[in-house]
Amino acid sequence: MAKRRGIGHYRVMNASIRRAGVREEKLVLRQAIVAARDAAGAEARAIASHAIAARIAALDAFERAGAVLAILPYRSEWDATSIVRTALASGKIVAAPRVDPVARMLRALRVASIDDDVEAGFRGIPEPRAHCEEIALDRFDVVIVPGVAFDARGGRLGYGGGFYDRLLPAMPRAERIAGAFELQIVARVPAARHDVTVDWIVTEQRTLHCER
């Protein structure tokens, strides 16, 4: 996978678009990172995904967690399947988000089996089936947060829908852990006042603890 070379490239890119508005900055950065992630190759992403999952599993916050809100693999994102299986095997309550398109909110529905409880949902994103048990958001100890780009301060660039910016404030005690490929770490994520941050960023190379 592209690693340090990609980071340097996006530092230059960040500087070049800093004068633009936040929305424009986000659009440019989002397009560039997704393109780089797509180009990394399936085999390289799979190897990196296993490393990310192992690092997340080793975090004290994850080991102690009784309930985890996880993510399911989509397109060229890191594949969180193994961390979901690890959580299930250790007896944790595991849920994944399902989009409520009317309310534009995420619901946390329990996943007991990836094979049996998951279907293609909102815009083709894998989601728990509608019949799965809904878990109250205040029960979660850990939430695995997806994103396009992150910075060392915990800044996060999502996909533009604002779903996690609305979800995470409703989970005040949950540790926010973002998995990402190293090429997704940039010098600065453009942020608006409503954008939320994460507590941990875990890549295939390192684990960053960020002050919320």
C-alpha positions as CSV (number, residue, x, y, z in Angstrom):
1,M,0.0,0.0,0.0
2,A,1.0,3.6,-0.4
3,K,2.2,4.8,2.9
4,R,4.5,7.7,3.8
5,R,4.6,8.9,0.2
6,G,0.9,9.4,0.4
7,I,1.1,11.4,3.6
8,G,3.5,13.8,2.2
9,H,1.3,14.3,-0.9
10,Y,-1.7,15.1,1.2
11,R,0.2,17.6,3.3
12,V,1.0,19.6,0.2
13,M,-2.6,19.2,-1.0
14,N,-4.0,20.4,2.3
15,A,-1.8,23.5,2.1
16,S,-2.9,24.2,-1.4
17,I,-6.6,24.2,-0.7
18,R,-6.6,25.8,2.8
19,R,-7.9,29.1,1.5
20,A,-11.0,27.4,0.1
21,G,-14.1,27.0,2.2
22,V,-14.4,24.0,4.6
23,R,-17.0,22.3,2.3
24,E,-14.7,22.6,-0.7
25,E,-11.7,21.4,1.3
26,K,-13.6,18.4,2.4
27,L,-14.7,17.5,-1.1
28,V,-11.2,17.7,-2.5
29,L,-9.6,15.7,0.3
30,R,-12.4,13.1,0.2
31,Q,-12.0,12.5,-3.5
32,A,-8.2,12.2,-3.3
33,I,-8.2,9.8,-0.3
34,V,-10.9,7.6,-1.7
35,A,-9.0,7.4,-5.0
36,A,-5.8,6.5,-3.3
37,R,-7.5,3.9,-1.1
38,D,-9.2,2.4,-4.2
39,A,-5.8,2.2,-5.9
40,A,-4.0,0.4,-3.1
41,G,-5.1,-3.0,-4.2
42,A,-7.3,-5.7,-2.6
43,E,-4.5,-7.9,-1.4
44,A,-2.6,-5.0,0.3
45,R,-5.8,-3.7,1.9
46,A,-6.6,-7.2,3.2
47,I,-3.1,-7.5,4.8
48,A,-3.4,-4.0,6.3
49,S,-6.9,-4.8,7.6
50,H,-5.7,-7.8,9.6
51,A,-3.0,-5.6,11.2
52,I,-5.6,-2.9,12.1
53,A,-7.9,-5.5,13.6
54,A,-5.1,-7.0,15.7
55,R,-4.2,-3.6,17.0
56,I,-7.8,-2.7,17.9
57,A,-8.2,-6.0,19.6
58,A,-5.2,-5.3,21.8
59,L,-6.5,-2.0,23.1
60,D,-7.6,-2.1,26.8
61,A,-10.8,-0.2,25.9
62,F,-11.7,-2.9,23.4
63,E,-10.7,-5.8,25.7
64,R,-12.8,-4.4,28.6
65,A,-15.8,-3.5,26.5
66,G,-19.0,-5.5,27.0
67,A,-20.8,-3.9,24.0
68,V,-19.3,-2.8,20.8
69,L,-20.9,-0.9,17.9
70,A,-18.9,-2.0,14.9
71,I,-18.8,-1.4,11.2
72,L,-19.2,-3.8,8.3
73,P,-16.8,-3.8,5.3
74,Y,-17.8,-1.6,2.3
75,R,-15.9,-1.1,-0.9
76,S,-12.3,-0.2,-0.3
77,E,-12.6,0.6,3.4
78,W,-10.6,-1.5,5.8
79,D,-12.3,-4.8,6.4
80,A,-13.6,-5.0,10.0
81,T,-14.9,-8.5,9.6
82,S,-12.2,-10.0,11.8
83,I,-12.7,-7.5,14.7
84,V,-16.5,-8.3,14.6
85,R,-15.7,-12.0,14.8
86,T,-13.2,-11.4,17.6
87,A,-15.8,-9.5,19.6
88,L,-18.5,-12.1,19.0
89,A,-16.1,-14.9,20.0
90,S,-15.2,-13.2,23.3
91,G,-18.9,-12.9,24.2
92,K,-19.4,-9.2,23.7
93,I,-22.7,-7.7,22.5
94,V,-22.0,-6.6,19.0
95,A,-24.1,-4.3,16.9
96,A,-23.7,-2.5,13.6
97,P,-25.5,0.6,12.3
98,R,-28.6,0.6,10.1
99,V,-29.6,3.8,8.4
100,D,-33.0,5.2,9.1
101,P,-33.3,7.3,5.9
102,V,-36.4,9.2,7.1
103,A,-34.9,10.4,10.3
104,R,-31.4,10.5,8.8
105,M,-30.1,8.7,11.9
106,L,-28.3,5.5,12.6
107,R,-29.9,2.7,14.6
108,A,-27.7,0.2,16.4
109,L,-29.0,-3.3,15.6
110,R,-27.4,-6.5,17.2
111,V,-25.4,-8.8,15.0
112,A,-25.1,-12.4,16.3
113,S,-23.8,-13.8,13.0
114,I,-22.3,-11.9,10.1
115,D,-23.5,-14.7,7.8
116,D,-27.1,-14.6,9.0
117,D,-27.8,-11.1,10.2
118,V,-26.4,-8.9,7.5
119,E,-27.8,-7.7,4.2
120,A,-27.1,-4.9,1.6
121,G,-28.9,-1.9,2.9
122,F,-28.8,1.9,2.4
123,R,-27.0,2.7,-0.8
124,G,-25.7,-0.9,-0.8
125,I,-23.9,-0.6,2.5
126,P,-23.9,-3.8,4.5
127,E,-26.3,-3.4,7.5
128,P,-28.0,-5.6,10.1
129,R,-31.3,-7.0,8.9
130,A,-34.4,-5.0,10.0
131,H,-35.6,-7.8,12.4
132,C,-32.4,-7.6,14.5
133,E,-32.7,-6.4,18.1
134,E,-32.1,-2.7,18.6
135,I,-29.5,-1.9,21.3
136,A,-29.8,1.4,23.3
137,L,-26.9,3.7,22.4
138,D,-26.0,4.3,26.0
139,R,-25.1,0.6,26.5
140,F,-22.0,0.7,24.3
141,D,-18.5,0.9,25.6
142,V,-16.8,1.1,22.3
143,V,-17.8,2.4,18.9
144,I,-15.8,1.6,15.8
145,V,-15.9,4.8,13.6
146,P,-15.5,4.8,9.8
147,G,-14.1,7.7,7.9
148,V,-12.3,8.8,4.8
149,A,-9.4,10.8,6.5
150,F,-8.1,11.5,9.9
151,D,-5.5,13.6,11.6
152,A,-3.4,13.1,14.7
153,R,-5.6,15.4,16.8
154,G,-8.6,13.0,16.2
155,G,-10.1,15.0,13.4
156,R,-12.3,13.0,11.1
157,L,-13.5,13.4,7.6
158,G,-16.6,11.3,6.9
159,Y,-18.6,10.7,3.7
160,G,-20.6,13.8,3.9
161,G,-23.9,12.5,5.3
162,G,-23.3,13.7,8.9
163,F,-24.6,10.4,10.3
164,Y,-21.8,9.9,12.8
165,D,-21.7,13.6,13.8
166,R,-25.3,13.0,14.9
167,L,-24.7,9.5,16.4
168,L,-21.6,9.9,18.5
169,P,-22.9,12.7,20.8
170,A,-25.6,10.2,21.8
171,M,-22.9,7.8,23.0
172,P,-21.1,9.9,25.6
173,R,-19.3,7.0,27.4
174,A,-18.3,5.0,24.4
175,E,-14.6,5.1,23.4
176,R,-14.4,6.2,19.7
177,I,-12.0,4.0,17.8
178,A,-11.3,4.7,14.1
179,G,-9.6,2.1,12.0
180,A,-7.9,3.4,8.9
181,F,-5.1,2.7,6.4
182,E,-2.0,4.7,7.0
183,L,-2.6,6.6,3.7
184,Q,-5.7,8.0,5.2
185,I,-3.8,10.0,7.9
186,V,-3.3,13.6,6.8
187,A,-1.7,16.7,8.4
188,R,-5.1,18.4,9.0
189,V,-8.7,17.4,8.4
190,P,-10.8,20.4,7.5
191,A,-13.5,20.7,10.2
192,A,-16.7,22.7,10.9
193,R,-18.0,23.3,14.4
194,H,-20.4,20.4,14.3
195,D,-17.7,17.8,13.3
196,V,-16.9,15.3,16.0
197,T,-13.5,13.8,16.8
198,V,-12.3,10.3,17.7
199,D,-10.3,9.0,20.7
200,W,-8.2,6.5,18.9
201,I,-6.9,6.1,15.4
202,V,-5.5,2.7,14.5
203,T,-3.7,2.0,11.3
204,E,-1.6,-1.0,10.1
205,Q,1.5,0.8,11.4
206,R,0.6,2.6,14.6
207,T,-2.0,3.5,17.3
208,L,-2.7,7.1,18.0
209,H,-4.4,8.3,21.2
210,C,-6.2,11.6,20.6
211,E,-7.4,14.0,23.2
212,R,-11.2,14.5,22.7
